[in-house]
Amino acid sequence: MKTIAYIEDDSDMVDLVSLVLEKHGYQVAGFTESREILPRLESVKPELILLDLMMPYVDGIEVYQEIRSKQGMDEVPIIIISAMKRAVEEIEREGKLKVDAYIAKPFTISELLGAVNRIIGDA
């Protein structure tokens, strides 16, 4: 079973996405706190990370940079899930992010599953 980590400050969103992905055979580790996330991600060893950008304390860009700077985590695919499409595109142009996919909020279940399946395949 493939493991997906979802870093999102909205616990209802984590619950919803987890429910959908688990129903389709994935294991999901949801994290609503972005501080000190690396040790928790390393213990989960995800095949994919879903990452929100707008979070309190440590924003998604900082989390992304932490993940990419850590050997062993630097190759894990990342899908950004955010309502800030223009900001993501601008950040990518500036070279601060290089993500494997982007899903705009609000999104459909088929958009979520399509992106996940493209990146890591079926559960």
N, C-alpha and C positions, 0 to 999 in steps of 0.2 A: 504494500500500500504506500503510495507516494504522499509525502508530508508537505503541506503548505503552511507557511507562517503568514499571518495577517496582522499587520501593525496599523491600528486604527483607534483613535481615542473614543469613538462612539460605540459603546458596548452593544447597542441594538444592531448596529451595522455588522459588527463582528459576529453576533449571534445569527443574523440572517445569512450572511455569506457562508459561515461555517455550516449551517444547516443545508444549504444548497450544495456545497462542495462535498460534504460528507454523504449526502444522498446519492451522489454520483461516484462514490468510492474513494474519495480522497480523505486523508487525515488532516485536520486543521488545528493548528496551535494559534490561538488568538491572543494578541497582546494589546491592551488598551493604554499601556504606559510606555513611553518612548525612552525614558531615562534608563541608562545602563542596560540597553537591549542586547548588546553583543553576547554576553555570557548566556543569556536565555536562548538566543538563537542558536548558539553553538551546541547547547544541550539538546535542542530539538533536531538539529541537522536537516533543515528543510531542503527540498528539491526546488522550491520556488518561494519567493517572498512577494506578498501583496503589500503595498506601502501607500499610506495616505500621506499627503504633504502638509496639510494644515493640522498641526497638533500642538498642544501646550508644552511648555518646558523645552523639549528638543524637537524642532520641526523635522519634517520628512527629508529635507535636503541634507541636514546634518546627519540624520540616521543613515541615509544613502551613502554619504561619504565615509562614515564609520564602517559600514558593511564592506564597502569597496577597498578600504585600507587594511582590512584584516585578512591575512593569508588563510585560505581554507573557506572563507566566505566570499571572497572577491569574484568568484566565478558563478555564484548562485544567481540564476535569472531573477530579475525584479520587474514586476508590473506595478506601475503607478495607478492608483485609483483615486481620482480627485475631481473636484468640480472646477479646478483652475486650469482648463485646457490651454488657454493662451499663455499663462505663466509657465506651464510645463514646456511648451514649445520654445519660449524665449530662453528658459534655463538650459534646455538642450542645445540651442544655438550658441549659448555662451560657453558650452562645454562643461557645465557643472554636473550634468546628468547624462547618462547614456543608458536608457532603459530598454528592456526587451519588448515592452508593450505599454500602452496607456489606455485606461478605461475611464471615460468621462462619467461622473455622477450627474444625474441618475442614470443607471444602466439596466439592461435587461439580463435575465438569467442566461439567455443564449449568448449575449456579448461576453459575459464573464466566463462561461464554459468554453466558448470559442477561443478566447485568449489563452486560458489555462491549457487547453488541449494543444494549441499551436506550440506553446513553449515547452511543456513537459510531457505531452501525450496523454493518452487515456490512463485513468487510474488503474 
